[in-house]
């Protein structure tokens, strides 16, 4: 049994949007440790959403 509780790991913010939620989403999306591919999938999905939004009142993220 463990003597002490492990320290919480600090999640670094996303390099493009600067948001921790994006990093957490990409980490859950990641398969076999391919984080760069997960970032590519996420950013292309956001680009698709931005292209389909008619107005710029609300951001895609």
Phi, psi and omega in degrees: 000148184284139179286312182237161177286141177290150179286145177292134177277136180276126180273126180284145179291161180295141181291332183271308185263345180068033184239135180288329181296326178294317180297318179296320178296317180295323178296324177284332179283336186297141179231127180058033176075017182268075184289324181294323177292322178296320176296319178299316179297315182295314182292324178292325177294319178292325176296321178296318179295318179297323180291328183274345178285125182285326182241158181257023180291318179250133178287158181290334181258000000 
